[in-house]
Amino acid sequence: MGLRTKIGLAIAGTAALVSVVMGLLVHHRTVEAQYAGARSQIGDRLQTAVQDHAAGVDGDRTLIDPVDLPGPLAGAVANGRWGVYLDRTGRIPQLWAATKYGKEVIALKRPYDREADTVRDLDRVLWISGGFGTALACVAGLLVATRLGRRLRAKAGAAQRIAEGDLTARLPLRGNDEITRLASAVNTMADALAARLQAEREVTANIAHELRTPVAGMVTVAGLLPPGRPSELVRESAGRLRELVDDVIEVARLDGAGEQVAAEECGLAALVRRSAAAGAAGADGVTVSVVRDVEVVTDPRRVERIVANLVSNALRHGAAPVTVEVDGGVVRVRDSGSGFPESLLSGGPQRFRSGCGEKGVGLGLGLTIAQGQARVLGAGLRFGNPAEGGAEAVLDMRSAAKEGSRAGYRSFS
């Protein structure tokens, strides 16, 4: 149940409760006032009837020792008191008044239907007015709730964009109520978060750039070392360090807003084959299958980077065989490992956290770069663990695809 419905129901329920309470109060006060007036009136008439009876003149409505005198009133008269009693046992209510004069009981009665009809008419009016009031309150509540819900949805949408990484999004500020103060607090938090992330990105980029020159020198020097296993280890470590520095610089560049797409039309299958070969880096167990090839308008360098990173990650943190499938504008990379960790499936790739340290080294930048490049291209990239086992990364480029007619199969082994 949405907030708008809850607010509308709350206002309508409150209006209905107020209508019922007010109706009961008016009903009871009216009944009491009618009875008090009728009691006073018939009491005066009883006093007159007693005086007339004492003078030997009884009126047409004066009853002497009536046999149908109600029991409660008869008991009061027997004790020497006069009283008034409303008898509702018959079809038409009767108002009785009686007293004792000597050994006789003098009584009066009259129909009480006029007062009953008045109360019924009043109850009908109260029900109708209460129904109309509740309906109007319900409409007013829905209008208020709709306006409130529209404001909350707009602010929730802006907050969602901030959560998705759009740190330029801000919540609109209108009015001076609690929602506006909440929006202002969220904007302040977003400003602080953006400033902190920007500072972290600048520090990361600066460190990476500062390391680039000495690392390049290390690679050059390592290449001059005499042949041997120690020299190979040094060269491998220096090369790995250079790759990591380049990755950090690329992540910092992707975090910025200045990335431009150099789009051109190309065949997706051929592009994926080249990318898979680059990601495999001569390793066995990578297969590319083409279900349906298409032409895509995209930046081939960025697509190659995405697919190569996915294949490299599958080999490093998953297990062979690795299958790369091209089906229209969708590229699927599956491995035969234990699957992606739950933290990656729920929160996406996190930089400097590979999630699979027990199966290989890395700073967790491969998937982060792939996701960043997909975001620049406007393509979708999602991760999952198929029921048949392994891990699967799906690159969706259908928005940039044009139907082609080529299909084929090729393997790298």
C-alpha positions as CSV (number, residue, x, y, z in Angstrom):
1,M,0.0,0.0,0.0
2,G,1.5,3.3,-1.1
3,L,1.9,6.4,1.0
4,R,-0.8,8.3,-1.0
5,T,-3.3,5.5,-0.3
6,K,-2.4,5.4,3.4
7,I,-2.7,9.2,3.8
8,G,-6.1,9.2,1.9
9,L,-7.4,6.3,4.1
10,A,-6.2,8.0,7.3
11,I,-7.9,11.3,6.4
12,A,-11.1,9.5,5.2
13,G,-11.1,7.3,8.4
14,T,-10.7,10.4,10.6
15,A,-13.5,12.2,8.8
16,A,-15.8,9.2,9.1
17,L,-15.0,8.8,12.9
18,V,-15.6,12.5,13.5
19,S,-18.9,12.3,11.6
20,V,-20.0,9.3,13.6
21,V,-19.1,10.9,17.0
22,M,-20.8,14.2,16.1
23,G,-23.8,12.3,14.8
24,L,-24.1,10.3,18.1
25,L,-23.7,13.5,20.2
26,V,-26.4,15.4,18.2
27,H,-28.7,12.3,18.3
28,H,-28.5,11.9,22.0
29,R,-28.8,15.6,22.8
30,T,-31.8,15.8,20.6
31,V,-33.5,12.8,22.2
32,E,-32.8,14.1,25.6
33,A,-34.1,17.6,24.8
34,Q,-37.3,16.1,23.2
35,Y,-37.9,13.9,26.2
36,A,-37.3,16.7,28.7
37,G,-39.8,19.0,26.8
38,A,-42.4,16.3,26.5
39,R,-42.0,15.3,30.2
40,S,-42.4,18.9,31.3
41,Q,-45.5,19.4,29.1
42,I,-47.3,16.2,30.1
43,G,-46.4,16.9,33.8
44,D,-48.2,20.3,33.6
45,R,-51.2,18.6,31.9
46,L,-51.2,15.9,34.7
47,Q,-51.3,18.6,37.3
48,T,-54.2,20.3,35.6
49,A,-56.0,16.9,35.2
50,V,-55.7,16.3,39.0
51,Q,-57.1,19.7,39.7
52,D,-60.0,19.1,37.4
53,H,-60.7,15.7,38.9
54,A,-60.8,17.3,42.4
55,A,-63.4,19.7,41.0
56,G,-65.4,16.8,39.7
57,V,-64.6,17.5,36.0
58,D,-62.5,14.9,34.2
59,G,-61.2,15.7,30.7
60,D,-61.5,13.3,27.7
61,R,-57.9,12.2,28.0
62,T,-57.9,11.7,31.7
63,L,-57.6,8.1,32.7
64,I,-58.8,6.9,36.1
65,D,-57.2,3.7,37.5
66,P,-56.0,2.5,34.0
67,V,-55.5,-1.2,33.8
68,D,-52.7,-0.9,31.2
69,L,-50.6,1.4,33.3
70,P,-46.9,0.3,32.7
71,G,-45.5,-1.6,35.6
72,P,-42.5,0.8,36.5
73,L,-44.9,3.8,36.5
74,A,-47.5,1.8,38.6
75,G,-44.8,1.0,41.2
76,A,-43.7,4.7,41.5
77,V,-47.4,5.8,41.9
78,A,-48.0,3.1,44.5
79,N,-45.1,4.6,46.6
80,G,-46.9,8.0,46.5
81,R,-44.8,9.6,43.8
82,W,-45.9,10.9,40.4
83,G,-43.9,10.0,37.3
84,V,-43.5,10.0,33.6
85,Y,-42.7,6.9,31.6
86,L,-42.0,6.3,27.9
87,D,-43.5,2.9,26.9
88,R,-41.8,1.5,23.7
89,T,-43.4,-2.0,23.8
90,G,-46.1,-1.2,21.3
91,R,-46.0,-0.3,17.6
92,I,-46.3,3.3,18.5
93,P,-44.4,4.6,21.6
94,Q,-46.6,6.0,24.3
95,L,-45.7,8.7,26.9
96,W,-47.4,8.1,30.2
97,A,-47.8,10.4,33.2
98,A,-49.5,9.3,36.4
99,T,-50.0,10.2,40.1
100,K,-52.2,9.1,43.0
101,Y,-55.1,11.2,44.3
102,G,-56.7,9.6,47.3
103,K,-57.2,6.0,46.5
104,E,-57.4,6.6,42.7
105,V,-54.7,6.7,40.1
106,I,-55.0,9.6,37.7
107,A,-53.0,9.1,34.4
108,L,-52.5,10.7,31.0
109,K,-50.9,9.2,27.9
110,R,-50.2,10.4,24.4
111,P,-48.5,9.0,21.3
112,Y,-44.8,9.7,21.1
113,D,-44.6,9.1,17.4
114,R,-44.0,12.8,16.4
115,E,-40.8,12.9,18.5
116,A,-39.7,9.5,17.1
117,D,-40.3,10.7,13.5
118,T,-38.3,13.8,14.2
119,V,-35.3,11.7,15.5
120,R,-35.5,9.4,12.5
121,D,-35.5,12.4,10.1
122,L,-32.5,13.8,12.1
123,D,-30.6,10.6,11.9
124,R,-31.2,10.4,8.1
125,V,-29.9,13.9,7.7
126,L,-26.9,13.1,9.9
127,W,-26.1,10.0,7.9
128,I,-26.3,11.8,4.6
129,S,-24.3,14.8,5.7
130,G,-21.7,12.5,7.3
131,G,-21.4,10.5,4.1
132,F,-20.9,13.6,2.0
133,G,-18.4,15.0,4.6
134,T,-16.5,11.7,4.5
135,A,-16.4,11.7,0.7
136,L,-15.2,15.3,0.5
137,A,-12.6,14.5,3.1
138,C,-11.5,11.5,1.2
139,V,-11.2,13.5,-2.0
140,A,-9.3,16.3,-0.1
141,G,-7.0,13.6,1.5
142,L,-6.3,12.1,-1.9
143,L,-5.4,15.5,-3.3
144,V,-3.1,16.3,-0.4
145,A,-1.6,12.8,-0.5
146,T,-1.1,13.0,-4.3
147,R,0.7,16.3,-4.0
148,L,2.8,15.0,-1.2
149,G,3.5,11.7,-3.0
150,R,4.5,13.6,-6.2
151,R,7.0,15.7,-4.2
152,L,8.4,12.5,-2.5
153,R,8.7,10.7,-5.8
154,A,10.6,13.6,-7.3
155,K,13.0,13.7,-4.4
156,A,13.3,9.9,-4.3
157,G,14.2,9.9,-8.0
158,A,16.9,12.5,-7.5
159,A,18.2,10.5,-4.5
160,Q,18.3,7.4,-6.6
161,R,20.3,9.2,-9.3
162,I,22.8,10.2,-6.6
163,A,23.0,6.6,-5.3
164,E,23.6,5.4,-8.9
165,G,26.6,7.8,-9.2
166,D,25.2,11.0,-10.6
167,L,26.7,13.3,-8.0
168,T,25.4,16.4,-9.9
169,A,21.8,15.5,-9.1
170,R,20.1,17.5,-6.4
171,L,16.7,17.4,-4.8
172,P,14.4,20.3,-5.5
173,L,13.8,22.7,-2.6
174,R,10.3,24.2,-2.5
175,G,8.5,25.4,0.7
176,N,9.6,25.3,4.3
177,D,8.2,22.0,5.5
178,E,9.8,18.8,6.8
179,I,10.2,17.4,3.3
180,T,12.1,20.5,2.2
181,R,14.3,20.3,5.2
182,L,14.9,16.6,4.5
183,A,15.8,17.4,0.8
184,S,18.2,20.1,2.0
185,A,19.9,17.6,4.3
186,V,20.2,15.1,1.4
187,N,21.7,17.8,-0.9
188,T,24.2,18.7,1.8
189,M,25.1,15.1,2.2
190,A,25.5,14.8,-1.6
191,D,27.7,17.8,-1.8
192,A,30.0,16.4,1.0
193,L,30.0,13.0,-0.7
194,A,30.9,14.5,-4.1
195,A,33.7,16.6,-2.6
196,R,35.1,13.6,-0.8
197,L,34.9,11.3,-3.8
198,Q,36.5,14.0,-6.0
199,A,39.3,14.4,-3.5
200,E,39.9,10.7,-3.4
201,R,39.9,10.5,-7.2
202,E,42.3,13.3,-7.5
203,V,44.7,11.7,-5.0
204,T,44.4,8.3,-6.8
205,A,45.0,9.8,-10.2
206,N,47.9,11.9,-8.9
207,I,49.6,8.9,-7.3
208,A,49.1,6.8,-10.4
209,H,50.6,9.5,-12.6
210,E,53.5,10.0,-10.3
211,L,54.2,6.3,-10.3
212,R,54.0,6.0,-14.0
213,T,57.5,7.4,-14.8
214,P,59.4,5.4,-12.2
215,V,57.5,2.2,-13.1
216,A,58.4,2.8,-16.7
217,G,62.0,3.1,-15.7
218,M,61.8,-0.1,-13.7
219,V,60.4,-1.9,-16.7
220,T,63.2,-0.6,-18.9
221,V,65.9,-1.5,-16.4
222,A,64.3,-5.0,-15.9
223,G,64.7,-5.6,-19.6
224,L,68.4,-5.0,-19.4
225,L,69.0,-7.6,-16.7
226,P,70.9,-10.7,-17.8
227,P,68.8,-13.8,-18.6
228,G,67.7,-16.0,-15.7
229,R,64.8,-16.8,-13.4
230,P,65.4,-13.9,-11.1
231,S,65.4,-11.5,-14.1
232,E,62.1,-13.0,-15.3
233,L,60.5,-12.5,-11.9
234,V,61.6,-8.9,-11.8
235,R,60.3,-8.3,-15.4
236,E,57.0,-10.0,-14.6
237,S,56.5,-7.9,-11.4
238,A,57.5,-4.7,-13.1
239,G,55.1,-5.5,-16.0
240,R,52.3,-6.3,-13.6
241,L,53.0,-3.1,-11.7
242,R,52.8,-1.1,-14.9
243,E,49.5,-2.7,-15.8
244,L,48.1,-1.8,-12.4
245,V,49.2,1.8,-12.7
246,D,47.6,2.0,-16.1
247,D,44.4,0.5,-14.7
248,V,44.3,3.0,-11.8
249,I,44.8,5.9,-14.3
250,E,42.0,4.5,-16.5
251,V,39.6,4.2,-13.5
252,A,40.4,7.8,-12.5
253,R,39.7,8.9,-16.1
254,L,36.4,7.0,-16.2
255,D,35.4,8.7,-13.0
256,G,35.6,12.1,-14.7
257,A,33.0,13.6,-17.1
258,G,35.3,14.2,-20.0
259,E,35.3,10.8,-21.7
260,Q,34.2,11.0,-25.4
261,V,33.0,8.1,-27.5
262,A,34.7,7.6,-30.9
263,A,31.8,5.7,-32.5
264,E,32.1,3.8,-35.8
265,E,30.2,1.0,-37.4
266,C,31.7,-2.4,-37.1
267,G,30.8,-6.1,-36.9
268,L,30.3,-7.2,-33.3
269,A,31.4,-10.8,-33.9
270,A,34.8,-9.8,-35.3
271,L,35.2,-7.3,-32.6
272,V,34.5,-9.8,-29.9
273,R,36.9,-12.4,-31.4
274,R,39.8,-9.9,-31.3
275,S,38.8,-8.8,-27.7
276,A,38.6,-12.4,-26.5
277,A,42.0,-13.2,-28.0
278,A,43.5,-10.2,-26.2
279,G,41.9,-11.2,-22.9
280,A,43.1,-14.8,-23.2
281,A,46.7,-13.6,-23.9
282,G,47.5,-17.0,-25.4
283,A,45.8,-19.1,-22.6
284,D,43.9,-22.2,-23.6
285,G,40.2,-22.8,-23.0
286,V,38.5,-19.7,-24.4
287,T,35.8,-20.3,-27.0
288,V,33.9,-17.7,-29.0
289,S,30.5,-18.8,-30.5
290,V,28.4,-16.6,-32.7
291,V,24.6,-17.3,-32.6
292,R,23.7,-14.1,-34.6
293,D,26.1,-11.4,-35.7
294,V,25.0,-7.7,-36.0
295,E,26.6,-4.4,-37.0
296,V,27.0,-2.0,-34.1
297,V,27.7,1.7,-33.9
298,T,30.1,2.0,-31.0
299,D,33.6,2.7,-29.9
300,P,35.5,-0.5,-30.7
301,R,38.4,0.3,-28.4
302,R,36.1,0.5,-25.4
303,V,34.2,-2.7,-26.4
304,E,37.5,-4.5,-26.7
305,R,38.6,-3.3,-23.3
306,I,35.3,-4.5,-21.8
307,V,35.4,-8.0,-23.4
308,A,39.1,-8.5,-22.8
309,N,38.7,-7.6,-19.1
310,L,35.7,-10.0,-18.7
311,V,37.7,-12.9,-20.4
312,S,40.8,-12.1,-18.3
313,N,38.8,-12.0,-15.1
314,A,37.0,-15.3,-16.0
315,L,40.4,-17.0,-16.5
316,R,42.0,-15.5,-13.5
317,H,39.2,-15.8,-10.9
318,G,37.0,-18.4,-12.5
319,A,38.0,-21.5,-14.4
320,A,38.4,-22.8,-17.9
321,P,36.6,-23.5,-20.2
322,V,35.4,-19.9,-20.8
323,T,32.7,-19.4,-23.4
324,V,32.1,-16.1,-25.1
325,E,28.7,-16.0,-27.0
326,V,27.5,-13.3,-29.4
327,D,23.8,-13.3,-29.8
328,G,22.5,-10.2,-31.6
329,G,23.6,-7.2,-29.6
330,V,24.2,-9.3,-26.5
331,V,27.7,-10.7,-25.5
332,R,27.8,-13.3,-22.7
333,V,31.0,-14.4,-21.0
334,R,30.7,-17.6,-19.0
335,D,33.3,-19.5,-17.0
336,S,33.3,-22.8,-15.2
337,G,34.4,-21.5,-11.8
338,S,32.5,-21.2,-8.5
339,G,30.6,-18.0,-9.5
340,F,30.7,-14.4,-8.5
341,P,30.7,-13.6,-4.8
342,E,27.4,-12.4,-3.3
343,S,28.9,-9.0,-2.5
344,L,29.6,-8.4,-6.2
345,L,26.1,-9.5,-7.2
346,S,24.4,-7.3,-4.7
347,G,26.7,-4.2,-4.8
348,G,28.5,-4.4,-8.2
349,P,32.2,-4.4,-8.7
350,Q,34.2,-2.6,-6.1
351,R,37.6,-1.1,-6.9
352,F,40.5,-2.4,-4.9
353,R,38.4,-5.5,-3.9
354,S,38.7,-8.5,-6.2
355,G,36.5,-10.7,-4.1
356,C,38.6,-13.7,-5.2
357,G,41.9,-13.2,-3.7
358,E,42.3,-16.9,-3.0
359,K,42.3,-17.6,-6.7
360,G,44.6,-15.0,-8.0
361,V,46.2,-11.6,-7.5
362,G,44.5,-8.3,-8.4
363,L,43.1,-5.0,-7.1
364,G,39.6,-5.6,-8.4
365,L,39.9,-3.0,-11.2
366,G,39.2,-5.3,-14.2
367,L,35.4,-5.4,-13.7
368,T,35.3,-1.9,-12.4
369,I,36.9,-0.7,-15.7
370,A,34.5,-2.9,-17.7
371,Q,31.6,-1.4,-15.9
372,G,32.9,2.2,-16.3
373,Q,33.5,1.7,-20.1
374,A,30.0,0.2,-20.5
375,R,28.5,3.2,-18.7
376,V,30.4,5.6,-21.1
377,L,29.1,3.6,-24.1
378,G,25.5,3.6,-22.7
379,A,25.5,-0.2,-22.7
380,G,24.3,-2.5,-20.0
381,L,26.6,-4.8,-18.0
382,R,25.2,-7.2,-15.5
383,F,26.7,-10.1,-13.5
384,G,25.1,-13.3,-12.4
385,N,25.6,-16.9,-11.4
386,P,23.7,-19.3,-13.8
387,A,21.9,-22.3,-12.3
388,E,24.1,-24.7,-14.1
389,G,27.2,-23.2,-12.4
390,G,30.0,-20.8,-13.1
391,A,29.8,-17.1,-13.4
392,E,28.3,-15.1,-16.3
393,A,28.8,-11.4,-17.4
394,V,26.3,-10.1,-19.9
395,L,27.2,-7.0,-22.1
396,D,24.0,-5.7,-23.7
397,M,24.6,-3.5,-26.7
398,R,21.2,-3.8,-28.4
399,S,20.6,-0.1,-28.4
400,A,23.7,0.3,-30.7
401,A,23.0,-2.8,-32.9
402,K,21.8,-3.1,-36.4
403,E,20.7,-6.5,-37.6
404,G,23.3,-8.4,-39.7
405,S,23.3,-11.7,-41.4
406,R,26.6,-13.2,-40.5
407,A,26.9,-16.2,-38.1
408,G,29.9,-18.4,-37.4
409,Y,32.0,-20.2,-34.9
410,R,35.6,-19.9,-33.8
411,S,37.7,-21.1,-30.9
412,F,40.9,-20.0,-29.2
413,S,42.8,-23.0,-27.7
